[in-house]
Amino acid sequence: MGIYNNYIDGKFISSESKKTFPSINPSNEKVLGYFQESNKKDLDNAVKSAWKGYKLWNNVPAPKRGDILLNISKLLKENKERLSKILTMEMGKIISEARGDVQEAIDVFEYMAGEGRRLFGITTPSELREKFCMTTRRSLGICALITPWNFPIAIPSWKISAALICGNSVIFKPSSDTPLCAYELVKIFDEAGIPGGVVNLITGKGEEIGNEIIKNKNISAISFTGSREVGEHILKNSYTHRVGLELGGKNPIIIMDDANLDLALDGVIWGGFGTTGQRCTAASRVIIHKNIKKEFEDKLVKRTKKLRLGDGLKEGIDVGPLIAERAISKVDFYVSSGKKEGAHLLCGGKKINKKGFFYEPTIFSNVKKEMRIAQEEIFGPVISLINVKNLDEAIDICNSVEYGLSSSIYTENIKNAFKAIEKIEAGITYVNSSTIGSEVHLPFGGVKGTGNGIREGGFLGIDEFSEIKTVYIDYSGKLQKAQIDLVRIK
Ligand code: NAD
């Protein structure tokens, strides 16, 4: 167990504050290491470094930037097992899921490396003769990336890879629950040949260093993934107007009476209890056709009771711990609220009495759409079952929340599937698959309270980190006036 530094101007250095904070393994509450509690002076140093890094990096041709991103992808692959174990120890997700988290980073760096040879603009005809029209992309400058703990390698990688390929430099502020993952990621960048100053890591508390970042006038863009509450605070208080927000979800799975029930069962267990329910795309509402309610509930409870909780590094574990004690209190609060509002607790509902932040996988039935457990993001292993008469009612319930990230329908009827795709208010809809499973070459993001319209990953991922310039080239040799000089057809 050691003390880990910030990474500024290509060097690992301690904070000017001379203060550190611990990172804790949520499976056994042991300290994994101590990290820098950064302050404004550290941020000023990081900004200075990032500006120097920006001038250099923006001048590197994009395909060459891509070469370094590809190196990062390769190094991540070589270090996959080691990083996955660190990730499980620090964040708690079971080792197979941690491998998925790291694999996502490997994939996105590879994908964005290729973007270095695309970064497409458009060409289009002019309304005037001998005039050429196109768009090109420009970098933004220094991008501050503020990230959560639940995908501590994958989410920073989506943002960093896209920001870098577009020619920006980066100040990376990870969650103070997972600074070790961030540190290890940055070490890989250093090894891969990212020049000093291009990526800078500063660790510390959101309310302190996070707030300094958002107020800083030299930062051109902020990309934030996290809770809705903090996202709204950033939107209101940040100096730059260029803010990308990826916020929470209250994601539904609809199960129709024509669905393959065993397939739906797998999807609900995975969506509801995978990552201990701590995914922005977790399935926290299951909307079931009344004809199959009893059969599905019985099967679901039986399967849920068999789930094995424990340290995710151990073989055979299905569900890891919650991230921290505060998460246990939050889940407890919603379990009490569900009971008070009249939902029926089918199983779970208690913290496990041992070291670590473990909570029983919990299912409520007879949930009504207005109840808090059906409206608010719990971010824990709690599934609310809601009964409906038909698909219209199911879709109405899907759309009755403030969020709109992921969604799913299980049905064998193509008409039901297409209706759900068309009518559900969400950034993502799965058919006959759970609410989880994004791939890096497709856009990721939500509607309504889940964000502000940006998409990460895939071919739209670069929009968040580049500015479009429209270019007109007139080669007629005379002054041509758009909308005023009307071209004659002769
Ligand atoms: P959080 O909002 O508490 O923290 C996110 C980040 O913001 C952390 O780095 C934190 O230190 C920082 N922060 C906190 N206060 C700040 C402030 N005042 N100014 C600047 N930065 C500040 O979220 P979390 O608990 O880390 O993550 C869980 C949330 O993230 C859930 O709501 C989940 O749905 C959401 N999430 C969304 C997506 C998505 O893509 N839509 C993906 C993963 C997680």
Residues whose N, C-alpha, C, O or C-beta is under 5 A from the ligand:
A	BS01	NAD	I146 T147 P148 W149 K173 P174 S175 S176 G204 K205 G206 E207 G210 N211 T225 G226 S227 R228 V230 E246 L247 G248 G249 R279 C280 T450
